[in-house]
Amino acid sequence: MENISKSPFMKKSNELIFILVLGFIFTLVASKYNLFESVVLFVEAYNSDELGLLLILSIYTSFGMGIFSLRRWLELENTLTLYREAEEDLRKKDHMYRALFEMSNDTVIISDGKKVLDINKKGCEIFGFREGKPLNISFISFIPPEYLSELQHALKETFKQVSSCFEMKYQKTEGEIVDIEVNLSLIDRNDNIIQIVAQDITGVKNAERLEQESRERLKTILDNTLCGILLIEASSLKVVDANPVALKTAGYSEKELIGTVCSQLICQAGEEGCNMPSLDPAGELSESILFKAGRDPIPILRNVVPVSIGGNGYFVESFIDLSEIKKAEEEFLQAKLATEGAKRAMS
């Protein structure tokens, strides 16, 4: 709006006013000193032949001044029309942006880095201002003392990098503590005007905390289970995770085991290798062989379940070491055979 007020419209209107003022002054002076009567007497006493040239000159002069005045008037009207259109367009845009500003679901504050120049309804609600907008008060008063250092750093980054953000906790007037993400954007570098958007991210933070707690509980269960568990990427058939029991049973460190192709660890009993994990029906188990690091292979009881994590396919392979059970079975069988041999010898 300020730029339009300094447009050619003001310049041309000032010129027109100047011309009218000069004309008014000339009329006053001519009336005071009877110049009009002198002109009439001069024309009456002048030679009639030469008077024709004077009249022609007067007509042309009057016509030229009329054309000039008409042209100036048309230019002024055109400028006024453009001015009104631009003013109406600015008014509509200002109304639209004001509606977006006030109806935003996030807190929006306009500041010069020191004072609050404007704040929307959501900001007044969050910060507990029920009676009017808190304009021209210190912007720092909105920030809890423990986050002032983060604010100062964010302001420096905003004036340097155009934008920045930080997170903080804020206790509302009714006592509720919310998580807020504060985003700062530079609007006008000359006047140091910045826009602050404070978004309530309590729901996101709660979801992240619940997810983290769920992961920790799951990890605790997997780390303390009695069977070995491997997470295998379906596309590459490589081990991407393993619990402590699987590492101990296989005799590998986590660094050594992660990235190993599953066929180098486990295959079906009676086979030298396999191309992919066995997709046994739910509830069914199969005996396989686990190749330990630098040791003889051991028998295991395994189960493989396909799962989808984050849109990617994986196999969850769980197994139990059967070597002790197999050893006990062999000892039992040998003892049984020895007993039967002794009975036959006695008979």
VOLUMSE-778308 format. One record per residue: residue in three letters; x, y, z of N, C-alpha, C in turn. Coordinates in steps of 0.001 Angstrom, whole numbers, padded with zeros to 6 digits, always signed. Layout:
<atoms>
AlaXYZXYZXYZ/...
</atoms>
This chain:
<atoms>
Met+000828-001202+000000+000000+000000+000000+000859+001247+000000/Glu+001941+001208+000717+002843+002364+000802+003494+002640-000534/Asn+003833+001566-001276+004471+001746-002579+003508+002374-003578/Ile+002222+002016-003482+001238+002561-004425+001032+004035-004167/Ser+001032+004445-002893+000813+005850-002564+001913+006741-003097/Lys+003035+006168-003431+004149+006926-003986+004274+006714-005485/Ser+003194+006258-006133+003187+005953-007556+003059+007225-008377/Pro+003076+007116-009737+002909+008300-010602+001622+009073-010341/Phe+000621+008391-009750-000626+009091-009435-000381+010315-008566/Met+000412+010153-007537+000687+011273-006636+001477+012366-007358/Lys+002422+011934-008190+003241+012917-008912+002385+013748-009869/Lys+001511+013080-010632+000692+013773-011617-000357+014649-010947/Ser-000959+014146-009878-001954+014958-009183-001313+016197-008572/Asn-000093+016060-008101+000617+017221-007557+000891+018258-008643/Glu+001241+017771-009857+001473+018689-010971+000189+019449-011324/Leu-000938+018722-011355-002209+019348-011703-002598+020405-010674/Ile-002412+020065-009409-002715+021027-008346-001837+022270-008483/Phe-000554+022053-008831+000383+023176-008998-000086+024104-010123/Ile-000526+023490-011252-000999+024293-012394-002241+025101-012005/Leu-003177+024451-011282-004404+025146-010873-004108+026284-009910/Val-003168+026054-009003-002806+027106-008045-002186+028296-008761/Leu-001282+028002-009698-000676+029103-010465-001733+029878-011251/Gly-002693+029136-011858-003765+029804-012591-004609+030675-011688/Phe-004885+030176-010469-005679+030951-009512-004938+032225-009091/Ile-003627+032096-008836-002824+033262-008444-002784+034293-009573/Phe-002624+033796-010813-002592+034715-011967-003922+035456-012101/Thr-005015+034750-011886-006339+035388-011974-006497+036473-010918/Leu-006041+036170-009673-006132+037173-008602-005294+038418-008933/Val-004075+038182-009427-003184+039302-009752-003758+040133-010897/Ala-004273+039452-011945-004846+040152-013097-006058+040977-012695/Ser-006865+040443-011766-008054+041180-011309-007660+042393-010480/Lys-006658+042218-009660-006259+043302-008769-005694+044485-009550/Tyr-004915+044231-010577-004251+045314-011337-004979+045650-012651/Asn-006238+045209-012822-007062+045517-013987-006408+045107-015308/Leu-005720+043998-015255-005041+043535-016463-006033+043121-017534/Phe-007191+042552-017097-008181+042128-018084-008698+043342-018897/Glu-008949+044489-018206-009420+045699-018908-008348+046212-019866/Ser-007106+046135-019460-006009+046600-020328-005941+045783-021595/Val-006160+044469-021464-006127+043591-022633-007252+043946-023581/Val-008467+044204-023009-009615+044563-023863-009354+045870-024604/Leu-008844+046887-023907-008540+048171-024538-007476+048017-025621/Phe-006493+047139-025344-005416+046913-026322-005980+046301-027599/Val-006893+045335-027415-007482+044665-028581-008333+045649-029378/Glu-009119+046552-028668-009969+047509-029371-009148+048549-030145/Ala-007987+048930-029588-007152+049958-030234-006215+049374-031270/Tyr-006135+048031-031363-005167+047399-032266-005697+047385-033687/Asn-004787+047318-034625-005137+047262-036042-005994+046031-036300/Ser-007097+046261-037024-008044+045152-037239-007436+044026-038064/Asp-006523+044389-039011-005898+043343-039825-004996+042450-038977/Glu-004198+043080-038157-003296+042291-037309-004038+041634-036149/Leu-005226+042128-035842-005999+041513-034758-006393+040084-035105/Gly-006581+039809-036417-006929+038443-036822-005849+037449-036430/Leu-004583+037795-036635-003480+036916-036238-003453+036694-034735/Leu-003755+037761-034002-003758+037643-032546-004860+036696-032075/Leu-006036+036803-032747-007128+035909-032373-006803+034454-032717/Ile-006190+034247-033909-005792+032877-034298-004806+032296-033306/Leu-003820+033125-032926-002845+032674-031947-003519+032341-030620/Ser-004476+033161-030247-005202+032915-028989-005994+031620-029063/Ile-006633+031397-030214-007415+030150-030372-006522+028922-030293/Tyr-005393+028975-031032-004472+027820-030999-003940+027574-029593/Thr-003631+028693-028938-003117+028540-027570-004172+027914-026661/Ser-005408+028396-026762-006494+027844-025948-006739+026374-026296/Phe-006685+026049-027618-006886+024660-028041-005777+023749-027506/Gly-004540+024263-027590-003412+023470-027081-003517+023226-025589/Met-003898+024272-024848-004067+024103-023410-005195+023129-023096/Gly-006261+023163-023924-007370+022222-023709-006933+020783-023935/Ile-006182+020571-025053-005677+019220-025331-004763+018742-024191/Phe-003877+019643-023727-002970+019296-022635-003758+018932-021373/Ser-004781+019750-021051-005582+019476-019857-006330+018164-019988/Leu-006888+017890-021206-007607+016641-021425-006684+015437-021273/Arg-005477+015560-021840-004510+014469-021741-004127+014201-020287/Arg-003889+015298-019546-003530+015145-018136-004683+014535-017343/Trp-005912+014914-017698-007068+014376-017009-007234+012880-017280/Leu-007030+012468-018560-007122+011054-018904-006049+010235-018186/Glu-004841+010771-018144-003766+010075-017434-004098+009934-015956/Leu-004635+010974-015372-004998+010943-013963-006095+009910-013703/Glu-007100+009883-014577-008183+008923-014409-007673+007485-014552/Asn-006784+007261-015511-006206+005934-015708-005402+005513-014474/Thr-004618+006460-013960-003826+006163-012760-004716+005877-011563/Leu-005804+006664-011434-006733+006443-010330-007401+005069-010433/Thr-007739+004666-011658-008353+003349-011864-007391+002232-011456/Leu-006129+002332-011914-005128+001335-011540-004914+001325-010034/Tyr-004910+002512-009450-004723+002630-008007-005867+001929-007252/Arg-007106+002172-007697-008240+001542-007027-008205+000022-007179/Glu-007846-000474-008390-007760-001916-008616-006691-002547-007732/Ala-005518-001899-007679-004441-002421-006841-004825-002401-005362/Glu-005494-001334-004951-005922-001229-003559-006943-002311-003216/Glu-007883-002585-004127-008884-003620-003901-008237-005002-003865/Asp-007267-005225-004763-006560-006507-004786-005792-006717-003483/Leu-005122-005669-003019-004412-005769-001748-005370-006006-000584/Arg-006528-005364-000646-007503-005541+000431-007999-006986+000488/Lys-008272-007573-000688-008725-008965-000735-007637-009913-000232/Lys-006405-009681-000677-005310-010541-000239-005071-010409+001260/Asp-005150-009180+001743-004968-008966+003177-006058-009680+003970/His-007293-009638+003464-008399-010328+004129-008183-011838+004123/Met-007713-012367+002973-007482-013799+002860-006360-014259+003785/Tyr-005229-013531+003768-004100-013907+004614-004427-013731+006093/Arg-005220-012721+006415-005636-012537+007803-006502-013703+008264/Ala-007386-014190+007378-008229-015347+007718-007367-016592+007935/Leu-006386-016811+007035-005480-017951+007208-004677-017820+008498/Phe-004250-016613+008799-003459-016342+010002-004267-016648+011261/Glu-005507-016163+011301-006324-016315+012500-006869-017732+012666/Met-007175-018423+011548-007802-019739+011622-006810-020889+011631/Ser-005522-020593+011653-004508-021644+011662-004617-022491+012930/Asn-004383-023805+012792-004406-024704+013940-003126-024614+014758/Asp-002131-023915+014245-000863-023730+014952-000763-022294+015449/Thr+000042-022114+016473+000304-020771+016972+001208-020031+015986/Val+000813-018824+015577+001612-018014+014656+001864-016660+015312/Ile+003143-016291+015412+003534-015031+016032+004426-014268+015058/Ile+004169-012976+014908+005033-012088+014133+005806-011242+015134/Ser+007130-011229+014997+007961-010533+015978+009172-009929+015289/Asp+009776-008964+015971+011047-008407+015517+012218-009021+016282/Gly+011950-010149+016922+012973-010823+017719+012994-010355+019162/Lys+012272-009270+019432+012227-008724+020793+010792-008620+021302/Lys+009916-008017+020469+008537-007814+020888+007581-008569+019970/Val+006385-008862+020499+005327-009502+019726+004584-008427+018945/Leu+004632-008517+017620+003945-007553+016767+002533-008011+016409/Asp+002333-009329+016355+001004-009880+016075+000986-011338+016513/Ile-000181-011823+016880-000346-013216+017307-001759-013647+016961/Asn-001934-014884+016512-003265-015341+016107-004050-015895+017298/Lys-005299-016300+017024-006192-016754+018093-005659-018005+018784/Lys-005095-018930+018002-004564-020164+018585-003437-019855+019553/Gly-002608-018862+019226-001525-018467+020121-002059-017907+021425/Cys-003090-017085+021330-003699-016543+022552-004277-017659+023409/Glu-004843-018677+022749-005420-019802+023490-004335-020627+024174/Ile-003259-020934+023441-002186-021750+024007-001517-021054+025179/Phe-001218-019767+025014-000475-019044+026039-001376-018385+027080/Gly-002689-018646+026996-003593-018227+028055-003995-016767+028054/Phe-003995-016112+026885-004424-014710+026808-005881-014668+026357/Arg-006776-014452+027288-008216-014462+026995-008736-013071+026656/Glu-008129-012047+027210-008606-010676+027031-007725-009915+026038/Gly-008023-010022+024771-007269-009276+023763-005910-009893+023472/Lys-005244-009337+022463-003946-009846+022039-002816-009159+022799/Pro-001819-009938+023218-000685-009366+023968+000347-008747+023030/Leu+000044-007602+022459+000941-006984+021484+001969-006108+022184/Asn+003154-006014+021546+004268-005173+022025+004808-005592+023385/Ile+004545-006849+023771+005185-007361+024983+006401-008177+024568/Ser+007265-008459+025513+008508-009163+025205+008225-010567+024689/Phe+008848-010933+023555+008674-012275+022993+009287-013338+023906/Ile+010328-012958+024651+011006-013915+025537+010070-014387+026639/Ser+009063-013571+027002+008142-013945+028073+007309-015167+027707/Phe+007248-015542+026422+006503-016711+026000+007300-017997+026210/Ile+008594-017895+026390+009476-019052+026427+009850-019390+027867/Pro+009705-020661+028287+010154-021058+029628+011640-020768+029801/Pro+012066-020397+031011+013468-019997+031235+014490-021044+030805/Glu+014154-022330+030974+015131-023374+030638+015370-023516+029138/Tyr+014545-022848+028292+014706-022943+026843+015184-021625+026223/Leu+015588-020663+027047+016031-019370+026521+017294-019508+025673/Ser+018197-020403+026082+019428-020592+025293+019105-021159+023916/Glu+018132-022108+023861+017723-022650+022561+017098-021561+021696/Leu+016310-020668+022328+015693-019572+021583+016743-018624+021016/Gln+017708-018241+021819+018752-017326+021351+019524-017939+020183/His+019833-019230+020296+020540-019918+019209+019674-019969+017950/Ala+018363-020234+018117+017454-020301+016966+017321-018945+016286/Leu+017277-017861+017069+017189-016521+016492+018435-016201+015670/Lys+019601-016547+016188+020841-016309+015444+020850-017100+014136/Glu+020420-018354+014216+020386-019182+013013+019370-018653+011995/Thr+018263-018104+012487+017233-017575+011586+017754-016377+010804/Phe+018401-015447+011488+018939-014274+010799+020122-014636+009900/Lys+020730-015794+010187+021875-016218+009382+021449-017149+008243/Gln+020583-018133+008555+020217-019158+007584+018761-019046+007093/Val+018045-017978+007466+016662-017691+007059+015634-018475+007888/Ser+015970-019687+008366+015013-020452+009154+015745-021323+010164/Ser+015008-021747+011197+015552-022642+012216+014388-023188+013028/Cys+014667-024159+013907+013614-024722+014743+014219-025330+015997/Phe+013393-025484+017018+013775-026194+018235+012506-026692+018923/Glu+012665-027607+019862+011534-028180+020578+011596-027793+022043/Met+010423-027703+022657+010368-027364+024074+009081-027920+024678/Lys+009045-027971+026002+007844-028326+026736+007268-027050+027335/Tyr+005919-026966+027316+005268-025762+027829+004067-026167+028678/Gln+003959-025551+029851+002831-025821+030734+001752-024766+030516/Lys+000591-025213+030055-000518-024302+029797-001121-023816+031109/Thr-001957-022786+031009-002515-022170+032212-003343-023153+033040/Glu-003971-024146+032369-004761-025121+033106-003911-026251+033679/Gly-002593-026175+033482-001686-027146+034086-001191-028237+033154/Glu-001805-028375+031969-001389-029415+031023-000025-029083+030419/Ile+000859-030080+030383+002182-029909+029787+002155-030472+028367/Val+002539-029648+027405+002501-030059+026004+003893-029938+025394/Asp+004126-030760+024377+005366-030684+023591+005121-029755+022408/Ile+006018-028805+022188+005855-027810+021124+007104-027772+020258/Glu+006890-027780+018944+007974-027574+017982+007881-026139+017480/Val+008943-025364+017665+008961-023950+017305+009782-023775+016029/Asn+009141-023258+014968+009812-022995+013692+009882-021492+013473/Leu+011073-020986+013183+011286-019563+012949+011668-019327+011494/Ser+011049-018319+010867+011342-017980+009469+011527-016476+009347/Leu+012535-016072+008582+012817-014648+008370+011897-014096+007289/Ile+011165-013004+007613+010251-012373+006658+010875-011134+006039/Asp+011431-010253+006864+012006-008992+006392+013345-008787+007085/Arg+014427-008915+006309+015760-008788+006897+016059-007350+007303/Asn+015526-006367+006572+015811-004961+006885+015277-004567+008250/Asp+014052-005017+008560+013431-004673+009845+013516-005806+010858/Asn+014235-006893+010496+014401-008057+011391+013058-008660+011796/Ile+012113-008715+010852+010801-009284+011137+010848-010790+010895/Ile+010414-011565+011894+010407-013025+011773+009012-013557+012083/Gln+008735-014729+011528+007481-015435+011808+007800-016670+012629/Ile+007087-016846+013727+007278-018001+014607+006026-018851+014557/Val+006176-020115+014171+005059-021056+014145+005321-022119+015204/Ala+004450-022169+016217+004582-023146+017307+003519-024221+017124/Gln+003962-025445+016878+003047-026554+016603+003024-027519+017784/Asp+001832-027878+018216+001659-028838+019302+001945-030245+018766/Ile+003028-030854+019227+003413-032188+018755+003320-033207+019885/Thr+002441-032924+020859+002291-033833+021996+001864-035219+021538/Gly+000898-035276+020589+000442-036571+020094+001554-037356+019422/Val+002363-036655+018621+003487-037324+017944+004503-037826+018950/Lys+004827-036989+019938+005795-037387+020956+005284-038563+021779/Asn+003994-038558+022123+003430-039681+022874+003499-040963+022060/Ala+003210-040859+020754+003295-042038+019883+004733-042543+019799/Glu+005695-041608+019708+007099-042012+019666+007523-042684+020968/Arg+007045-042134+022103+007393-042742+023388+006788-044141+023523/Leu+005522-044288+023083+004893-045605+023144+005614-046606+022245/Glu+006014-046134+021062+006744-047016+020145+008095-047415+020728/Gln+008789-046448+021346+010070-046753+021965+009907-047733+023115/Glu+008878-047519+023938+008626-048446+025051+008291-049839+024532/Ser+007507-049896+023438+007165-051186+022849+008403-051895+022315/Arg+009293-051132+021677+010538-051735+021178+011406-052248+022319/Glu+011476-051477+023390+012291-051889+024531+011727-053148+025178/Arg+010389-053224+025315+009779-054431+025883+010036-055637+024999/Leu+009870-055437+023670+010105-056544+022743+011558-056995+022787/Lys+012481-056030+022836+013906-056374+022898+014231-057119+024185/Thr+013611-056702+025278+013837-057390+026554+013368-058839+026478/Ile+012202-059031+025860+011671-060399+025723+012571-061245+024838/Leu+012966-060690+023684+013797-061454+022751+015169-061755+023327/Asp+015715-060776+024075+017047-060979+024638+017055-062010+025754/Asn+015900-062260+026354+015845-063173+027496+015090-064471+027190/Thr+014750-064696+025925+014087-065941+025561+015100-067078+025513/Leu+014620-068304+025565+015505-069476+025594+015878-069974+024206/Cys+015268-069448+023168+015580-069894+021810+016301-068798+021045/Gly+017060-069182+020027+017744-068229+019167+016786-067664+018128/Ile+016899-066380+017857+016009-065728+016887+016848-064915+015913/Leu+016582-065120+014611+017250-064378+013550+016211-063609+012738/Leu+016540-062378+012373+015706-061598+011456+016441-061552+010123/Ile+015807-062119+009074+016452-062276+007767+015707-061446+006732/Glu+016455-060643+005957+015860-059838+004894+015464-060748+003741/Ala+014194-060669+003304+013682-061593+002292+014359-061398+000939/Ser+014684-060152+000580+015244-059897-000747+016674-060401-000893/Ser+017475-060289+000161+018885-060696+000082+019194-061954+000861/Leu+018244-062433+001689+018431-063598+002565+019629-063418+003502/Lys+019885-062142+003898+020968-061847+004831+020403-061575+006221/Val+021173-061949+007226+020776-061718+008604+020946-060233+008924/Val+019882-059597+009411+019946-058184+009746+019868-057947+011251/Asp+019471-058976+012015+019432-058838+013469+019415-060225+014095/Ala+019888-060305+015320+019930-061591+016028+019915-061329+017523/Asn+019268-062219+018276+019251-062043+019728+020481-062716+020357/Pro+020757-062425+021626+021975-062984+022263+022059-064503+022221/Val+020913-065214+022352+020939-066678+022329+021407-067184+020969/Ala+020946-066550+019892+021372-066955+018543+022866-066721+018370/Leu+023389-065610+018855+024820-065326+018748+025639-066345+019539/Lys+025173-066639+020746+025914-067590+021599+025890-068986+021009/Thr+024724-069398+020507+024610-070752+019944+025448-070895+018684/Ala+025441-069846+017828+026200-069919+016576+027679-069659+016792/Gly+028055-069048+017898+029465-068779+018174+030009-067582+017421/Tyr+029142-066668+016996+029565-065467+016274+029331-064228+017147/Ser+030100-063189+016841+029785-061884+017427+028692-061230+016574/Glu+028078-060196+017098+027018-059520+016348+027562-058930+015045/Lys+028770-058372+015085+029380-057784+013898+029648-058843+012840/Glu+030050-060048+013263+030356-061131+012323+029083-061719+011722/Leu+028030-061805+012524+026825-062485+012061+025964-061604+011157/Ile+025862-060296+011480+025015-059406+010680+025580-059297+009263/Gly+024732-059530+008277+025148-059482+006876+025475-060837+006298/Thr+025489-061872+007132+025767-063228+006651+024532-063803+005968/Val+024733-064476+004838+023622-065129+004148+023163-066306+004994/Cys+021852-066456+005153+021308-067452+006080+021704-068874+005706/Ser+021916-069152+004404+022295-070518+003983+023677-070916+004496/Gln+024488-069928+004893+025795-070245+005473+025684-070643+006938/Leu+024505-070437+007505+024294-070770+008915+023423-071989+009107/Ile+022308-072019+008363+021293-073046+008606+020858-073653+007283/Cys+020677-074972+007272+020074-075633+006119+019296-076836+006609/Gln+018444-077374+005738+017633-078527+006106+018526-079742+006353/Ala+018141-080542+007283+018910-081752+007586+018972-082643+006359/Gly+020173-083157+006075+020361-084016+004917+020687-083254+003650/Glu+020713-081910+003701+021056-081098+002539+022326-080316+002823/Glu+023113-080050+001790+024347-079293+001958+024111-077795+001930/Gly+023000-077366+001424+022705-075926+001365+021288-075711+000916/Cys+020818-074460+001032+019471-074140+000590+019469-072709+000067/Asn+018528-072390-000789+018460-071071-001395+017614-070087-000609/Met+016685-070585+000184+015826-069684+000951+015297-070408+002175/Pro+014906-069683+003200+014367-070330+004399+013128-071140+004076/Ser+012928-072159+004858+011759-073004+004680+010532-072305+005264/Leu+009484-072178+004454+008263-071526+004914+007303-072593+005426/Asp+007595-073059+006623+006763-074106+007209+005395-073549+007570/Pro+004357-074373+007474+003036-073909+007918+003072-073530+009380/Ala+002165-072640+009768+002151-072161+011154+002015-073317+012127/Gly+002856-073328+013144+002784-074353+014171+003651-075565+013877/Glu+004156-075746+012654+004973-076896+012306+006449-076555+012468/Leu+007205-077500+012973+008632-077347+013182+009382-078332+012314/Ser+010641-078057+012071+011470-078970+011283+012871-079014+011872/Glu+013494-080172+011712+014878-080323+012181+015836-079861+011090/Ser+016831-079096+011494+017818-078572+010561+019188-078625+011202/Ile+020161-078077+010471+021548-078084+010945+022044-076644+011026/Leu+022685-076289+012137+023286-074979+012325+024798-075108+012244/Phe+025396-074336+011319+026845-074360+011165+027463-073334+012109/Lys+028119-073833+013153+028714-072950+014147+030054-072422+013637/Ala+030511-071337+014216+031768-070707+013798+032949-071572+014222/Gly+033638-072164+013229+034847-072943+013509+034601-074236+014250/Arg+033359-074690+014300+033054-075929+015027+032169-076822+014162/Asp+031944-078034+014682+031083-078965+013969+029645-078471+014001/Pro+028877-078728+012957+027467-078326+012941+026669-079053+014019/Ile+025614-078415+014478+024779-079005+015526+023347-079090+015021/Pro+022587-080055+015529+021183-080169+015128+020335-079124+015868/Ile+019355-078609+015179+018451-077628+015787+017025-077930+015369/Leu+016084-077424+016153+014672-077451+015802+014289-076024+015441/Arg+013802-075805+014215+013613-074452+013702+012186-074208+013228/Asn+011857-072926+013125+010588-072494+012544+010821-071145+011864/Val+010234-070939+010688+010412-069707+009920+009042-069100+009630/Val+008917-067819+009920+007650-067114+009693+007927-065872+008857/Pro+007248-065710+007713+007417-064484+006917+006641-063324+007560/Val+007258-062141+007604+006610-060954+008176+006904-059756+007273/Ser+006137-058685+007462+006354-057422+006753+006615-056338+007788/Ile+007747-055647+007640+008123-054574+008558+008436-053340+007722/Gly+007657-052272+007941+007879-051039+007193+007720-051205+005697/Gly+006850-052133+005279+006622-052363+003860+007641-053274+003210/Asn+008614-053777+003965+009635-054689+003442+009431-056088+003998/Gly+009771-057096+003193+009595-058481+003602+010785-059020+004386/Tyr+010484-059777+005449+011519-060398+006280+011074-061801+006671/Phe+012048-062605+007145+011769-063901+007752+012235-063844+009202/Val+011364-064261+010098+011750-064420+011504+012001-065910+011720/Glu+013250-066259+011960+013638-067661+012118+014055-067904+013568/Ser+013345-068806+014198+013658-069170+015585+014120-070631+015624/Phe+015032-070906+016530+015562-072283+016605+015976-072617+018037/Ile+016012-073927+018323+016445-074450+019620+017558-075451+019386/Asp+018595-075380+020190+019728-076302+020097+019292-077697+020571/Leu+019398-078683+019669+019018-080069+019993+020216-080940+020306/Ser+021404-080370+020361+022606-081200+020532+022588-081951+021855/Glu+022160-081300+022934+022117-081979+024227+021042-083053+024235/Ile+019902-082738+023593+018832-083736+023539+019269-084930+022695/Lys+019917-084655+021556+020398-085735+020691+021457-086577+021409/Lys+022305-085897+022156+023340-086624+022905+022701-087513+023954/Ala+021692-086997+024641+021003-087806+025663+020284-088974+025018/Glu+019685-088736+023822+019017-089836+023114+020006-090915+022719/Glu+021190-090509+022254+022203-091490+021866+022681-092272+023082/Glu+022906-091575+024180+023339-092280+025394+022277-093242+025876/Phe+021011-092797+025803+019924-093673+026215+019846-094902+025308/Leu+020028-094668+023982+019956-095770+023037+021107-096748+023258/Gln+022309-096214+023506+023455-097083+023759+023267-097881+025041/Ala+022727-097224+026058+022483-097954+027319+021443-099022+027127/Lys+020413-098707+026320+019368-099711+026075+019924-100904+025316/Leu+020777-100603+024307+021384-101696+023545+022296-102541+024402/Ala+023044-101877+025298+023940-102620+026196+023153-103497+027134/Thr+022030-103010+027629+021184-103812+028547+020608-105015+027838/Glu+020122-104754+026603+019561-105890+025852+020646-106923+025531/Gly+021891-106466+025230+022985-107397+024953+023340-108214+026180/Ala+023311-107562+027360+023629-108274+028613+022564-109329+028913/Lys+021281-108960+028623+020197-109926+028880+020340-111138+027984/Arg+020695-110870+026710+020845-112010+025790+022022-112906+026211/Ala+023104-112270+026731+024262-113063+027141+023930-113913+028355/Met+023156-113415+029240+022782-114171+030446+021831-115300+030114/Ser+021009-115083+029096+020070-116144+028733+020776-117223+027917/
</atoms>
